[in-house]
């Protein structure tokens, strides 16, 4: 029997759910050792409250160890593509990047944590290198470290959520190495478009007015329902079910709202795709991957796919190759994708 190693425990505290994953490694094979996914106390619950719940879940669900890797929430990070001196120049690139990103977002450069990587985008100026720079202020990270430390959990890695999602999605290989993939990350409070080559993000853009919270409120308001029931109404409208929508006219009205939402998302994707294609020397977009912890996103997938000239897939663990390690229902859901990407980054440090 091959020796089994375990990755650190990957945690993604999203807008609506907390997802946790730990992989077991046997040679080059990956299996799910333990997982959990549960609703947040509220979208505004603090890290202290969630860290307490996570600590209890780890004990009950068979996770091993106290080393954690955490996705930084999108709301805590900001980034941009910067033109920096080449690495061979000997210039202090991180200091330059911190100063520039701090100036752009009105932050103290000395109080920022940075992640940065080179991207294959031709620089506008000769002799410079294009780098993606993502920053997070210490005032956001310090409370996170403190919250987990109080529960004797060791937070070893903090990573931008976009980087974790991109690494997970890179498992679904593009048809040609030079092609781009895009990730449409549908969140409760914000939807983001990511363009990536292999596992590296080369463009990240927020899509204003395309969050699922607003969509749920509009659906609920149209039907005169509580917002908590909007997800059921969306599922009925798409599948033709009668769990909640018994009136065909109401079903058509909700479907029209979803089509309008899909139109907006698709238009934004096409605009971003055109831009990144020009910036990346004419590279083509191979496919769009839909990533979300919210079931409504899956209801929208076919509508979005009908409006885009690309292959559109969902980033479930079944699609990412781990479906056999989970119950079928969980394997078809998408909330563990970011955790999977975090685990991939921790494989070298598995114990």
C-alpha positions as CSV (number, residue, x, y, z in Angstrom):
1,X,0.0,0.0,0.0
2,X,1.4,3.4,-0.9
3,X,2.1,5.9,1.8
4,X,-0.7,8.4,2.2
5,X,0.0,12.1,2.7
6,X,-2.5,14.7,3.6
7,X,-2.6,18.3,2.5
8,X,-3.1,21.2,4.9
9,X,-6.8,21.9,5.4
10,X,-8.2,24.4,2.8
11,X,-10.9,26.8,3.9
12,X,-13.0,29.1,1.8
13,X,-15.3,31.5,3.7
14,X,-17.5,32.8,1.0
15,X,-20.4,35.3,1.0
16,X,-23.0,32.6,1.9
17,X,-21.1,29.4,2.7
18,X,-18.1,28.0,4.4
19,X,-16.3,25.2,2.5
20,X,-13.5,23.1,3.8
21,X,-11.5,20.4,2.1
22,X,-8.5,18.1,2.8
23,X,-7.0,15.9,0.2
24,X,-5.2,12.6,0.6
25,X,-2.3,12.0,-1.8
26,X,-1.2,8.5,-3.0
27,X,1.6,8.9,-5.5
28,X,0.1,11.2,-8.2
29,X,-3.4,10.3,-7.2
30,X,-5.7,12.7,-5.2
31,X,-8.6,11.7,-3.1
32,X,-10.9,13.6,-0.8
33,X,-9.9,12.7,2.8
34,X,-12.4,15.0,4.5
35,X,-14.8,17.8,3.4
36,X,-17.5,20.1,4.8
37,X,-19.8,22.8,3.5
38,X,-22.3,24.7,5.5
39,X,-24.1,28.1,5.5
40,X,-22.5,31.1,7.1
41,X,-24.2,32.5,10.1
42,X,-24.9,35.6,8.0
43,X,-23.2,37.3,5.0
44,X,-21.7,39.8,7.6
45,X,-20.7,37.3,10.3
46,X,-17.1,38.0,11.4
47,X,-14.1,35.7,11.2
48,X,-14.2,35.1,15.0
49,X,-17.6,33.5,14.8
50,X,-16.8,31.5,11.8
51,X,-13.4,30.3,13.1
52,X,-15.2,28.9,16.2
53,X,-17.6,26.9,14.0
54,X,-14.8,25.7,11.7
55,X,-12.8,24.5,14.7
56,X,-15.8,22.3,15.8
57,X,-16.4,21.0,12.3
58,X,-12.8,19.9,11.9
59,X,-13.0,17.8,15.1
60,X,-16.3,16.2,14.1
61,X,-15.7,15.5,10.4
62,X,-12.3,13.7,10.5
63,X,-9.9,16.4,9.4
64,X,-6.3,15.8,10.4
65,X,-3.9,18.4,11.8
66,X,-4.2,22.1,12.6
67,X,-2.5,23.6,9.6
68,X,-4.9,25.7,7.5
69,X,-4.7,27.4,4.1
70,X,-7.4,30.2,3.6
71,X,-8.8,31.9,0.5
72,X,-8.9,35.6,1.1
73,X,-12.4,37.0,0.4
74,X,-12.7,39.0,-2.8
75,X,-13.9,41.9,-0.7
76,X,-10.5,42.0,1.1
77,X,-8.3,42.2,-2.0
78,X,-7.7,44.5,-4.9
79,X,-5.4,44.1,-7.9
80,X,-4.2,45.3,-11.3
81,X,-1.8,44.5,-14.0
82,X,1.3,46.7,-13.6
83,X,4.3,47.3,-15.8
84,X,7.5,46.7,-13.8
85,X,11.2,46.5,-14.5
86,X,12.4,43.1,-15.7
87,X,13.5,40.7,-12.8
88,X,17.0,40.6,-14.2
89,X,17.4,44.4,-13.6
90,X,17.9,43.8,-9.9
91,X,15.2,46.4,-9.1
92,X,13.2,45.8,-5.9
93,X,10.1,44.7,-7.7
94,X,7.9,43.9,-4.7
95,X,8.6,47.4,-3.2
96,X,7.8,49.0,-6.5
97,X,4.6,47.0,-6.9
98,X,3.5,47.8,-3.4
99,X,4.1,51.5,-4.0
100,X,2.2,51.6,-7.3
101,X,-0.8,49.5,-6.1
102,X,-0.9,51.5,-2.9
103,X,-1.1,54.7,-5.0
104,X,-3.8,53.3,-7.2
105,X,-6.0,52.2,-4.3
106,X,-5.0,54.9,-1.8
107,X,-3.4,52.5,0.6
108,X,-0.2,52.6,2.7
109,X,2.3,50.4,0.7
110,X,4.0,49.3,4.0
111,X,0.7,47.9,5.3
112,X,0.0,45.6,2.3
113,X,0.5,41.9,1.7
114,X,1.2,41.2,-1.9
115,X,0.9,38.3,-4.4
116,X,2.4,38.9,-7.8
117,X,3.2,36.9,-11.0
118,X,4.3,37.7,-14.5
119,X,1.6,37.6,-17.2
120,X,2.0,37.1,-21.0
121,X,0.8,40.5,-21.9
122,X,3.1,42.7,-24.1
123,X,4.2,45.7,-22.1
124,X,3.4,49.1,-23.5
125,X,6.9,50.3,-22.8
126,X,10.1,48.6,-24.0
127,X,12.2,47.1,-21.3
128,X,9.3,46.5,-18.8
129,X,7.5,43.4,-17.7
130,X,3.7,43.0,-17.1
131,X,2.8,41.6,-13.7
132,X,-0.5,40.8,-12.0
133,X,-0.4,42.2,-8.5
134,X,-3.0,41.4,-5.9
135,X,-2.9,43.2,-2.5
136,X,-4.6,42.8,0.9
137,X,-4.2,45.4,3.7
138,X,-2.9,44.2,7.1
139,X,-6.0,45.5,8.7
140,X,-7.9,42.7,6.9
141,X,-5.4,39.9,7.4
142,X,-4.4,40.5,11.1
143,X,-8.0,39.8,12.5
144,X,-8.1,36.6,10.4
145,X,-4.8,35.3,11.9
146,X,-5.9,36.2,15.4
147,X,-9.3,34.6,15.1
148,X,-7.9,31.2,14.1
149,X,-5.0,31.4,16.6
150,X,-7.5,31.7,19.4
151,X,-8.9,28.3,18.4
152,X,-5.4,26.8,18.2
153,X,-5.5,26.6,14.4
154,X,-2.3,27.5,12.5
155,X,-3.1,29.7,9.4
156,X,-0.1,28.9,7.2
157,X,-1.2,30.3,3.9
158,X,-3.4,33.2,2.7
159,X,-4.1,33.3,-1.0
160,X,-6.3,35.5,-3.2
161,X,-9.5,33.5,-4.0
162,X,-9.0,34.2,-7.7
163,X,-5.6,32.5,-7.7
164,X,-7.1,29.4,-6.0
165,X,-10.0,29.2,-8.4
166,X,-7.7,29.6,-11.4
167,X,-5.4,26.8,-10.2
168,X,-8.4,24.5,-9.7
169,X,-9.8,25.3,-13.2
170,X,-6.4,24.7,-14.8
171,X,-7.1,21.0,-14.2
172,X,-9.6,21.2,-17.1
173,X,-6.9,21.5,-19.7
174,X,-7.4,23.9,-22.7
175,X,-7.3,22.4,-26.2
176,X,-4.1,24.2,-27.0
177,X,-1.4,25.6,-24.6
178,X,-1.5,29.0,-26.1
179,X,-5.3,29.4,-25.6
180,X,-6.9,31.3,-22.7
181,X,-9.6,30.1,-20.3
182,X,-12.1,32.4,-18.6
183,X,-13.8,31.9,-15.3
184,X,-17.1,33.5,-14.5
185,X,-17.2,33.5,-10.7
186,X,-20.8,34.2,-9.7
187,X,-20.9,35.5,-6.1
188,X,-23.6,36.6,-3.7
189,X,-22.3,40.1,-3.5
190,X,-20.2,40.4,-6.6
191,X,-19.5,38.5,-9.9
192,X,-16.0,38.5,-11.3
193,X,-14.5,37.6,-14.7
194,X,-11.1,36.0,-14.6
195,X,-9.0,35.3,-17.7
196,X,-6.1,32.8,-17.2
197,X,-3.4,30.9,-19.0
198,X,-2.8,27.5,-17.4
199,X,-3.1,28.3,-13.7
200,X,-2.2,32.0,-13.8
201,X,-4.8,34.9,-13.8
202,X,-3.9,37.5,-16.4
203,X,-7.0,39.6,-16.0
204,X,-9.6,40.1,-13.2
205,X,-12.6,42.3,-13.6
206,X,-15.7,42.8,-11.4
207,X,-19.0,42.9,-13.2
208,X,-21.1,45.6,-11.6
209,X,-24.8,44.9,-11.0
210,X,-24.5,41.1,-11.7
211,X,-24.5,39.8,-8.1
212,X,-26.8,36.9,-7.2
213,X,-28.1,38.7,-4.1
214,X,-29.7,41.4,-6.3
215,X,-31.1,38.7,-8.7
216,X,-32.7,36.8,-5.8
217,X,-34.2,40.0,-4.4
218,X,-35.7,40.9,-7.8
219,X,-37.1,37.4,-8.2
220,X,-38.6,37.4,-4.7
221,X,-40.0,40.9,-5.2
222,X,-41.7,39.9,-8.4
223,X,-43.5,37.0,-6.8
224,X,-44.1,38.7,-3.4
225,X,-42.0,36.0,-1.6
226,X,-39.2,36.0,1.0
227,X,-35.8,36.2,-0.5
228,X,-34.9,32.8,0.9
229,X,-37.4,31.2,-1.5
230,X,-36.0,32.8,-4.6
231,X,-33.6,29.9,-5.3
232,X,-36.5,27.5,-5.4
233,X,-38.4,29.8,-7.8
234,X,-35.4,30.0,-10.1
235,X,-35.1,26.2,-10.1
236,X,-38.8,25.8,-10.9
237,X,-38.6,28.4,-13.7
238,X,-35.7,26.6,-15.4
239,X,-36.7,23.0,-14.9
240,X,-40.4,23.4,-15.2
241,X,-41.0,22.1,-11.7
242,X,-43.9,23.0,-9.5
243,X,-42.4,23.1,-6.1
244,X,-43.2,26.8,-5.7
245,X,-44.3,28.1,-9.1
246,X,-47.7,26.6,-9.9
247,X,-48.7,29.5,-12.2
248,X,-47.2,29.2,-15.7
249,X,-47.3,33.0,-16.1
250,X,-45.2,33.5,-13.0
251,X,-42.7,30.9,-14.3
252,X,-42.4,32.7,-17.6
253,X,-41.9,36.0,-15.8
254,X,-39.0,34.6,-13.7
255,X,-37.5,33.0,-16.7
256,X,-37.5,36.4,-18.5
257,X,-35.7,37.9,-15.6
258,X,-33.1,35.1,-15.8
259,X,-32.7,35.6,-19.5
260,X,-32.1,39.3,-19.0
261,X,-29.5,38.5,-16.3
262,X,-27.8,36.0,-18.7
263,X,-27.8,38.6,-21.4
264,X,-25.9,41.0,-19.2
265,X,-23.3,38.5,-18.1
266,X,-22.7,37.3,-21.6
267,X,-22.2,40.8,-22.9
268,X,-19.7,41.5,-20.2
269,X,-17.8,38.3,-21.0
270,X,-17.7,39.1,-24.7
271,X,-16.4,42.6,-23.9
272,X,-13.7,41.3,-21.5
273,X,-12.8,38.5,-24.0
274,X,-12.2,41.0,-26.8
275,X,-10.0,43.2,-24.6
276,X,-7.9,40.4,-23.2
277,X,-7.5,38.9,-26.7
278,X,-6.0,42.1,-28.0
279,X,-3.8,42.5,-24.9
280,X,-2.5,38.9,-25.1
281,X,-1.4,39.2,-28.7
282,X,-4.5,37.7,-30.3
283,X,-4.8,34.6,-28.1
284,X,-8.1,32.8,-28.4
285,X,-10.5,32.0,-25.6
286,X,-11.0,28.2,-25.4
287,X,-13.8,28.0,-22.9
288,X,-15.7,29.7,-20.0
289,X,-15.9,27.9,-16.7
290,X,-18.7,28.8,-14.4
291,X,-17.7,28.9,-10.7
292,X,-20.1,29.5,-7.8
293,X,-21.2,28.1,-4.4
294,X,-24.8,29.1,-5.1
295,X,-27.2,26.7,-6.9
296,X,-28.8,29.5,-8.9
297,X,-25.6,29.7,-11.0
298,X,-26.1,26.2,-12.3
299,X,-29.7,27.1,-13.4
300,X,-28.1,30.0,-15.4
301,X,-25.4,27.9,-17.1
302,X,-27.4,26.8,-20.2
303,X,-28.7,30.3,-20.7
304,X,-25.2,31.7,-20.6
305,X,-23.9,29.0,-22.9
306,X,-26.5,29.7,-25.5
307,X,-25.3,33.3,-25.7
308,X,-21.5,32.6,-25.9
309,X,-19.5,31.2,-28.8
310,X,-17.4,29.1,-26.3
311,X,-17.6,25.8,-24.5
312,X,-19.2,26.6,-21.1
313,X,-18.7,24.2,-18.2
314,X,-19.3,24.2,-14.4
315,X,-16.4,23.8,-12.0
316,X,-17.8,21.0,-9.9
317,X,-15.5,18.4,-8.3
318,X,-16.9,15.8,-10.7
319,X,-15.6,18.0,-13.6
320,X,-12.3,18.5,-11.8
321,X,-11.7,14.8,-11.4
322,X,-12.6,14.2,-7.7
323,X,-16.2,13.2,-8.2
324,X,-15.6,9.6,-7.2
325,X,-14.5,10.7,-3.7
326,X,-17.7,12.4,-2.8
327,X,-21.4,11.6,-2.6
328,X,-23.0,12.2,-6.1
329,X,-25.0,15.2,-5.0
330,X,-21.9,17.0,-3.5
331,X,-19.7,16.1,-6.5
332,X,-22.2,17.9,-8.8
333,X,-22.0,21.1,-6.7
334,X,-19.4,23.9,-7.1
335,X,-18.6,25.3,-3.6
336,X,-15.4,23.2,-3.1
337,X,-13.6,24.4,-6.3
338,X,-11.6,27.2,-4.6
339,X,-10.7,24.8,-1.7
340,X,-9.5,22.3,-4.3
341,X,-7.2,24.9,-5.9
342,X,-5.8,25.8,-2.4
343,X,-5.0,22.1,-1.8
344,X,-3.2,21.9,-5.1
345,X,-0.9,24.8,-4.0
346,X,-0.2,22.9,-0.8
347,X,0.7,19.5,-2.2
348,X,4.4,20.1,-1.8
349,X,3.9,20.8,1.9
350,X,1.7,17.7,2.5
351,X,2.6,15.6,5.5
